[in-house]
Amino acid sequence: MSYLLNHATEILSQLQLPTPRLDAEVLLAQVLQTDRKGLFLSYADIVPKEQQETFQNLLSRRIKGEPVSYIIGRKEFWSLTFKVNPAVMIPRPETETLIEETLKIFSTQSSPSILEIGTGSGAISIALATELSQASIIAIDISPEALSAAEENAFSHGVRSIRFIKGNLFEPLDGENKIFDLIISNPPYIPTDAIPHLPPGIRNYEPLIAFDGGADGLEVYRKIIREAHNHLKNGGHLLLEVGRGQYPVVSEIISENKKFSLPEIINDLSGIERVVKTYRI
């Protein structure tokens, strides 16, 4: 086993992947149906030939650039395990900032109504549902494949309080006359002309619709901000994840709308401006 791991790590290192050893360990643990701790406990064991071949197949996929989360079919987020596939963007740790800020907003409110725009794998809504058991949540996505993954994830976590709806932004709510305590979203925010420069694991494998934000990366933000006040209660919050350096422009878009409070910015654990927070006035 030690030879397999060391050899795989060396190959992945030559490709300048960011976490070669971790990738090798996660893939081998997947093949052996154990976890990384289990690998360490059996480090001196000989891996059967059939499992060696399976490991090499998974390693070949990683060498081609496929993200580890797609190879093993899952990703951890908010200490929960989510099934992922190429129909959904892989949840990122920095997106947990949205969860943290939501819990602060509703620290004294037990049953908020929440709308998520662009739910993808369902990670945000499901994480919130596990923390706010009395919350009423609607999660919208334009992709039926993404919604299928989100519904499967909700079921696996025993979450029944989310209503998943197919549609584009607020369109599915037309005629419902429903307003919320919170609208939350991690919209696409990569400028179109920057996409060719993204790491291959993103541009070649993750769904384009989930990260292509148009000419300046903020096309979807403008649409959300333009309509959000129609779907928020007075004092209802809007939380948006943003990319590095985008806060000033998003803040300006919100201020020009004149329906929201002065925007605040919340940094993620790396100190990067990550979540824009405002509320309807």
Number of C-alpha atoms within 10 A of each C-alpha: 17 15 11 17 20 15 14 23 20 15 17 20 14 10 12 10 16 10 11 20 18 14 21 25 21 18 26 27 18 18 20 17 10 12 15 14 11 12 20 13 9 12 14 11 11 12 18 10 9 10 13 17 13 16 21 17 13 20 23 13 14 21 16 11 17 20 21 20 20 20 17 17 14 16 19 16 18 20 8 13 14 26 21 26 22 18 21 25 21 25 21 12 12 17 21 20 18 23 20 13 15 20 15 10 15 15 10 8 12 11 14 17 19 24 25 23 22 25 29 30 28 30 28 23 29 28 19 21 22 17 12 20 14 14 19 18 25 20 26 27 24 18 19 14 16 25 24 17 20 27 18 17 21 24 12 12 15 12 17 14 18 21 13 20 17 18 17 14 18 18 10 14 16 8 7 7 8 12 19 23 22 26 25 25 25 23 24 22 23 23 16 15 13 13 17 11 9 11 11 15 14 19 15 16 17 20 18 18 14 20 20 23 21 16 13 14 21 22 17 17 21 14 12 19 20 15 13 24 24 16 19 23 17 16 16 23 25 26 24 24 26 25 17 11 11 17 21 12 11 19 17 12 17 20 16 12 14 12 18 22 16 15 20 13 19 18 13 17 12 8 8 15 19 24 27 22 22 22 23 21 15
